[in-house]
Amino acid sequence: MDKKRESGLDLLRIFAAFFVCAVHVCNVEREQAVNPEVLDFSYHYFWILFRLGQTAVACFIALSGAFALRTRSTLDYASFYKKAKKKVVIPTIVFTIFYFFFESFIKYESGVYADAAGNNVSYVTALLNQLPGTILGFPAVHMWYMFMLMILYLLLPFVAQAKEKMGEHNFAVASVVIWILGTIDAISSPPNVAWSLGYCADILGIVMLGYVFHEWALKKKGNRALGFGMIAAGCAVIAAEYLITLAIRNNDALLKLLPQRPHSPFLSVAALLLIAGFTMMDIKANLGWLSLLTFWVYIVHPAVMQPVFAVEGAILGIPFAQVGEKDPVLIGTVNMVIVFILSFVVSHFIEKWRGRKA
């Protein structure tokens, strides 16, 4: 493994991958377990997990900027786009086609597209129903990130060139301004097309600040006390966002100011603090291979999740969509771990296959 890897950020990526898996695994359990009028353990458990998952996505977004804007090769448009084609564009196209058919089949089997009389539609009709969302960049619930990432990678060489001309201080100031404007725009007019320039522009400030926070933290690398403090501060911001949302949960007007997406000002700040904290940590463990696989874990985990539900449904004698209904916290928690581990196994073989092809 590359000795220049930052093991602290490798560890953060692994944590982030777990919480992204956890959110999607628990989507069914949360919907079935949470009554907004009953603030029981399930309510708090699943909604806190949801925030951790959204923060995890913001971490991935910010880390894209932290490394791409630091690498001199990003300034070379041709070289950068060639790498982006292999790393992002081709996987996005391949898995979009896969998830278009896969998600249509899952919804067909579970009766999501049943008519008013309860009769299930044909698989062809399910495909047609899945098509609009796929065109908008949502062939599956998580794939919006890949579509956004393609547009982001298209812009990054221009951002890197601007950074070179502006200087570090001016770039940091511009990053804050763009983050504020992007946050306001995401709150006031949420974009609906994952591959639109507007969607990416709203996230661009997080990408730029990822670089700014990472560079600042590198100067303090090895200061574990400060690193722990930054990590604690990030967790405190997530907790504060949750408590505020809890307090205003019945006020729709105020809730619009705290979108439950990576655009959330609280959760994006938490992600930046976590990046700074983990950058400072002097971790000796070599986590490079696992960190590399987190990209594939993000892509494949929904495809792993559904077979796990199907097997459990067969064992329990219930439809797979009902797995976790009776004991969502227990089954949801167990399934988080199962899906997370199996996703790494699948990702290992994907990366090995890609290595042989290369």
Secondary structure in CASP SS format (residue, H / E / C, confidence):
PFRMAT SS
TARGET T0000
AUTHOR 0000-0000-0000
METHOD secondary structure of the structure
MODEL  1
M C 1.00
D C 1.00
K C 1.00
K C 1.00
R C 1.00
E C 1.00
S H 1.00
G H 1.00
L H 1.00
D H 1.00
L H 1.00
L H 1.00
R H 1.00
I H 1.00
F H 1.00
A H 1.00
A H 1.00
F H 1.00
F H 1.00
V H 1.00
C H 1.00
A H 1.00
V H 1.00
H H 1.00
V H 1.00
C C 1.00
N H 1.00
V H 1.00
E H 1.00
R H 1.00
E H 1.00
Q H 1.00
A H 1.00
V C 1.00
N C 1.00
P C 1.00
E C 1.00
V C 1.00
L C 1.00
D C 1.00
F H 1.00
S H 1.00
Y H 1.00
H H 1.00
Y H 1.00
F H 1.00
W H 1.00
I H 1.00
L H 1.00
F H 1.00
R H 1.00
L H 1.00
G H 1.00
Q H 1.00
T H 1.00
A H 1.00
V H 1.00
A H 1.00
C H 1.00
F H 1.00
I H 1.00
A H 1.00
L H 1.00
S H 1.00
G H 1.00
A H 1.00
F H 1.00
A H 1.00
L C 1.00
R C 1.00
T C 1.00
R H 1.00
S H 1.00
T H 1.00
L H 1.00
D C 1.00
Y H 1.00
A H 1.00
S H 1.00
F H 1.00
Y H 1.00
K H 1.00
K H 1.00
A H 1.00
K H 1.00
K H 1.00
K H 1.00
V H 1.00
V H 1.00
I H 1.00
P H 1.00
T H 1.00
I H 1.00
V H 1.00
F H 1.00
T H 1.00
I H 1.00
F H 1.00
Y H 1.00
F H 1.00
F H 1.00
F H 1.00
E H 1.00
S H 1.00
F H 1.00
I H 1.00
K H 1.00
Y H 1.00
E H 1.00
S H 1.00
G C 1.00
V C 1.00
Y C 1.00
A C 1.00
D C 1.00
A C 1.00
A C 1.00
G C 1.00
N C 1.00
N C 1.00
V C 1.00
S C 1.00
Y H 1.00
V H 1.00
T H 1.00
A H 1.00
L H 1.00
L H 1.00
N H 1.00
Q H 1.00
L H 1.00
P H 1.00
G H 1.00
T H 1.00
I H 1.00
L C 1.00
G C 1.00
F C 1.00
P C 1.00
A C 1.00
V C 1.00
H C 1.00
M C 1.00
W H 1.00
Y H 1.00
M H 1.00
F H 1.00
M H 1.00
L H 1.00
M H 1.00
I H 1.00
L H 1.00
Y H 1.00
L H 1.00
L H 1.00
L H 1.00
P H 1.00
F H 1.00
V H 1.00
A H 1.00
Q H 1.00
A H 1.00
K H 1.00
E H 1.00
K H 1.00
M H 1.00
G C 1.00
E H 1.00
H H 1.00
N H 1.00
F H 1.00
A H 1.00
V H 1.00
A H 1.00
S H 1.00
V H 1.00
V H 1.00
I H 1.00
W H 1.00
I H 1.00
L H 1.00
G H 1.00
T H 1.00
I H 1.00
D H 1.00
A H 1.00
I H 1.00
S H 1.00
S C 1.00
P C 1.00
P C 1.00
N C 1.00
V C 1.00
A C 1.00
W C 1.00
S C 1.00
L H 1.00
G H 1.00
Y H 1.00
C H 1.00
A H 1.00
D H 1.00
I H 1.00
L H 1.00
G H 1.00
I H 1.00
V H 1.00
M H 1.00
L H 1.00
G H 1.00
Y H 1.00
V H 1.00
F H 1.00
H H 1.00
E H 1.00
W H 1.00
A H 1.00
L H 1.00
K C 1.00
K C 1.00
K C 1.00
G C 1.00
N C 1.00
R H 1.00
A H 1.00
L H 1.00
G H 1.00
F H 1.00
G H 1.00
M H 1.00
I H 1.00
A H 1.00
A H 1.00
G H 1.00
C H 1.00
A H 1.00
V H 1.00
I H 1.00
A H 1.00
A H 1.00
E H 1.00
Y H 1.00
L H 1.00
I H 1.00
T H 1.00
L H 1.00
A H 1.00
I C 1.00
R C 1.00
N C 1.00
N C 1.00
D H 1.00
A H 1.00
L H 1.00
L H 1.00
K C 1.00
L C 1.00
L C 1.00
P C 1.00
Q C 1.00
R C 1.00
P C 1.00
H C 1.00
S C 1.00
P H 1.00
F H 1.00
L H 1.00
S H 1.00
V H 1.00
A H 1.00
A H 1.00
L H 1.00
L H 1.00
L H 1.00
I H 1.00
A H 1.00
G H 1.00
F H 1.00
T H 1.00
M H 1.00
M C 1.00
D C 1.00
I C 1.00
K C 1.00
A C 1.00
N C 1.00
L C 1.00
G H 1.00
W H 1.00
L H 1.00
S H 1.00
L H 1.00
L H 1.00
T H 1.00
F H 1.00
W H 1.00
V H 1.00
Y H 1.00
I H 1.00
V H 1.00
H H 1.00
P H 1.00
A H 1.00
V H 1.00
M H 1.00
Q H 1.00
P H 1.00
V H 1.00
F H 1.00
A H 1.00
V H 1.00
E H 1.00
G H 1.00
A H 1.00
I H 1.00
L H 1.00
G C 1.00
I C 1.00
P C 1.00
F H 1.00
A H 1.00
Q H 1.00
V C 1.00
G C 1.00
E C 1.00
K C 1.00
D C 1.00
P H 1.00
V H 1.00
L H 1.00
I H 1.00
G H 1.00
T H 1.00
V H 1.00
N H 1.00
M H 1.00
V H 1.00
I H 1.00
V H 1.00
F H 1.00
I H 1.00
L H 1.00
S H 1.00
F H 1.00
V H 1.00
V H 1.00
S H 1.00
H H 1.00
F H 1.00
I H 1.00
E H 1.00
K H 1.00
W H 1.00
R H 1.00
G H 1.00
R H 1.00
K H 1.00
A C 1.00
END
